[in-house]
Amino acid sequence: MQLIISGKNLEVSDWLKEYVEKKIGKLDRYLPALSEARVELTLEKTRNVNKSQVVQVTLRTNGTIMRGEERSSDFTVAVDTVAEKLYKQIERYKGKRAHARTQGEKAPVPQEIETTAETPRIVRVKRFPTPPMTEEEAIEQMELLGHNFFVFANREHGKINVLYRRNDGNYGLIEPGI
């Protein structure tokens, strides 16, 4: 597994780098196919000091992306918490893959991207492949990423769809009209 650690608005100390390597490096024990782990440590200027240190981790394995983010007043606490969250995601992912294999289906290999919009203007543009997948595979990928929506190419008709989580806990699907 390739572990990439970067800092935003701070210089990552050797001690913190070793701590991240120790905690995040253990995740490949639970997911041997893990190819890359990207860790971004950010020091934000916020009014709430308890949420000023942000740890974002993105894991890549066999085309699937898992992501976790945690905010805290201490990087070590945030790293511990995000590692715990990712461990739970890995367990859920492995369980769904095992279930798919027992059903005789091919395990899904979707791609996803994170987009953030904190202001009313476009501050980031991301392009990503949208391989054809079923609605069930899209739900699984959205759950793994912890997002409220997911854009994918529907395998059934080849059109781009948007899957989203409704307030009642169910899912909604937006399909393009004619």
Secondary structure, DSSP 8 states (H G I E B T S, - for coil): -EEEEEEESS---HHHHHHHHHHHHTHHHH-TTEEEEEEEEEE---S-GGG-EEEEEEEEETTEEEEEEEEESSHHHHHHHHHHHHHHHHHHHHHHHHHHHHTT-------------SSSS----------EE-HHHHHHHHHHHT-SEEEEEETTT--EEEEEE-TTS-EEEE----
